[in-house]
Amino acid sequence: MKKIIVAAAALIKDHKIFIAQRPAHKNPPLVWEFPGGKKEDGETLPQALKRELQEELQIDTLIGDFICQVTHNYDFGEVEVNLYKAVMSNPDATINDTEHNATAWVSPQDFDKYDFAAADIELLDEIKKLAI
């Protein structure tokens, strides 16, 4: 089974977490996730996350502490998600999402209002433990 290593962000601002809805053409489609992406050869996970957030959201970030790792088997392969705390370098910067169907800043207690990707569901309890 193909293994995909991903770095994801618990991007924090004003006691909320940034989430993004996957586009309809991506598998799994139209589910919510924490932003990030695949690690490329030669990158550390924090480097991959910083690059992905720059590419997809057009923001510069400070990548903080590692939170947790989960692995989930999808029909297309095994996905290992490595979650990190992150903040925008400039908290007043505008996010210009180039990748997702929709985005939102959400209080962790409102996560249950969103249909998250299976791997990301496993991250929710860890994010709720954060002092944000």
Steps between C-alpha positions, in 0.01 A plus 500: 500500500627845408601713803453877487670712768321826570568799723190686623447818700290587796517862381394712796369856511271670753425169678383340175643239264510538122338216306452447127257300289657278237394567141250268330764356263734382782465170682337508751281782361335792686607395849666741742865473595784679668715672235831356393626249251743234392860493614747505211836324492765692696248701704436480870134491600507863627664612172234316300223659704642851465531450120149356464341785698687751283388326179137432594414796726766753395602568860829487686480297819691417813484124551484409867487185707418157364157395635443143382509252215221283365493246220186422303441252217301642210411310182787678321767432764620548854520862615721598793399843631745691720330792673684813615397821672541800269433873493519754221821706509281805446172444689330769287595337170222401263468132414471452124397137468586355159412137566181445700126518440442704819682606817402598854642607835331271753494466877596142594164452675333553158698228317200267515313730257744404222547176306873434541717262299543167681866560588423850629219370724770319695675837563199682644537383860869598505420847366224544760767445770709793377495825692414730211 
